[in-house]
Amino acid sequence: MTFSTFKQLLSQPGTSAEFIGLVEHLLNLRPEADLRFVDAAGHAVELEEVHYRIQGQAAWQATLYNRAMNHIR
């Protein structure tokens, strides 16, 4: 999934809650305003890094893709 699609899914009202929750679950990150996330220690994690980490795990990538396709169909 491209970064722009990932960002769009996180920002659209119809999909944002589900995909932000998925990021929380997969990466143990806490969401903050304006598509920002922080780790357990409170350090900011850039959105590009969040995308990169998910893309680095095949199972996570598949989960994200499958959920995205459910919304597109």
C-alpha positions in Angstrom: 0.0 0.0 0.0 1.4 3.4 -0.9 2.1 6.0 1.8 -0.5 8.4 0.3 -3.3 5.7 0.5 -2.2 4.8 4.0 -2.4 8.5 5.0 -5.8 8.9 3.3 -7.2 5.9 5.2 -6.0 7.4 8.5 -7.6 10.8 7.8 -11.0 10.0 6.2 -13.9 10.1 8.6 -15.3 6.8 7.4 -12.0 4.9 7.9 -9.9 6.8 10.4 -11.1 5.2 13.6 -10.5 1.7 12.3 -7.1 2.3 10.8 -5.8 4.4 13.8 -6.9 1.5 16.0 -5.1 -0.9 13.8 -1.9 1.1 14.1 -2.3 1.2 17.9 -2.8 -2.6 18.0 0.0 -3.6 15.6 2.7 -1.1 16.7 1.7 -0.3 20.3 1.6 3.4 19.5 -0.8 6.0 20.9 -2.4 8.4 18.5 -2.2 12.2 18.9 -3.8 15.0 16.9 -3.0 15.5 13.2 -2.0 12.0 12.4 0.8 11.9 14.9 1.7 8.9 17.0 3.9 8.4 20.1 5.5 5.3 21.5 5.1 4.0 25.1 7.9 6.4 26.2 6.1 9.4 24.7 8.5 9.8 21.8 7.0 11.0 18.6 6.9 8.5 15.7 6.6 10.1 12.3 3.8 8.8 10.1 6.3 7.7 7.4 8.0 5.5 10.1 4.6 4.1 11.1 4.0 3.1 7.4 7.5 1.7 7.0 7.1 -0.5 10.1 3.9 -1.9 8.9 5.2 -2.5 5.4 8.2 -4.4 7.0 5.9 -7.1 8.4 4.1 -9.2 5.8 1.3 -10.2 8.1 0.7 -6.6 9.2 0.8 -5.4 5.6 -1.7 -8.1 4.6 -4.1 -7.1 7.4 -3.9 -3.4 6.5 -4.4 -4.2 2.8 -7.3 -6.5 3.4 -9.1 -4.0 5.6 -8.5 -1.2 3.0 -9.9 -3.4 0.2 -13.1 -4.0 2.3 -13.7 -0.2 2.3 -12.9 0.2 -1.4 -15.3 -2.5 -2.5 
